[in-house]
């Protein structure tokens, strides 16, 4: 009861002080003018409104616009074969954006709860990333087509960004008046313990016919929609040649195998063979709360086929534990939401850890392979606006050579978007890392150069590749006195992992520490 009273008090304070009019919500956020122009016809701009009411109006307006754009794309029957793949990709990601907006609609007094506001910010960041991925699908389309698509998406993008700006502003103010978070239940921890002890799964997949299903997709189809309890799928050892989709309605799946190199989902689709970014993914997961353990995902298209995703994840609060992701270009596409990777092996060549998620890779091995060029790049992070909750955090990992890399320059990352954010901390960096460390985005593309707004951080790393004396001189690259930056991108701070990871039963380190896995990698 005391908490409810305090909520009423600080909401009243919010109305009487900070949030006194529509202008007070729109002021000092990105697209502030658009915020006022879009919302003022729906409201009395001189009246004081409850923060949740304003936020709700903004999200509903965003939903309506994205729904309309999705409808228009669905009615487009373009026969141009060059544009078929971009159109399909755009429809896929507009659907994801609408799903994330639906998740972001407040109910009851939800804006008064800090955890829920964090969820809203995460889902709106994801919706913003989905819209950007839709536009990116037309990167190589004719200029006139790309400009038309950009115009069609502009209002949706501004509206979603406005909703994100409003809830961020509310969140920053209201955090001064709230009690600490409570932890979630330990039901999942018990589930994982039971799995380790040989608990009977809900479904068994076995290619030899000894299980309930022959394919992984059949088992996933059996999962009830929006399931609130863990649905456990055991995939027996073997190579499963299928493209798997865990759709938006498939929640809380725990899938485990017999080991990352024994149970392997394998595919070979790629951009070069006409697949969209989702179609190229051997394993794509969208549903909330997905967990994978002791299983491998690979794309065998090879280094000459361009973009060929092994694992695509847009699953919020997803966990990949003791998993393998193996490919060449764009192996791991962490598209959006909060994602945690622990004790995984990740292989690739160019931009092979990329996307706009808030992701932490911890206690894992990152392996560089030889591609078709003499340049390898590990990360390409896609944070597009400062309000988005996204970034790639590599913590206590080993960056290693999977084979002889003589003559190959290897870089830690390159800025895919203007606010590209990558933090590498307390990790071991091999001698094959180029002393400059980071590489500019190059090509006949408007993203030439390095924006000052990026954030690249190196903290307390070891190994020959960790020496920073010859690093590039970029304003956004931080290599000295970086502990506070690093602390902002730990599991606890960045993912809010203390709140939800204990329930999964997966080990994690919430803060900084100094330890690196032993490895049997090549040492050249």
Helices and strands as residue ranges (DSSP letters): H 2-16, H 22-26, H 32-40, H 51-75, H 81-103, G 110-112, H 114-136, H 143-174, G 175-177, H 187-196, E 203-205, H 216-221, E 231-235, E 238-241, E 244-246, E 253-256, E 263-267, G 271-273, H 277-280, E 283-285, E 291-293, E 296-299, E 311-313, E 318-321, E 324-326, E 332-334, E 338-342, E 345-348, E 350-355, E 358-362, E 365-368, E 375-381, E 391-395, E 398-401, E 409-413, E 421-425, E 428-429, E 455-459, G 464-466, E 477-478, H 483-487, H 491-494, H 497-500, G 501-504
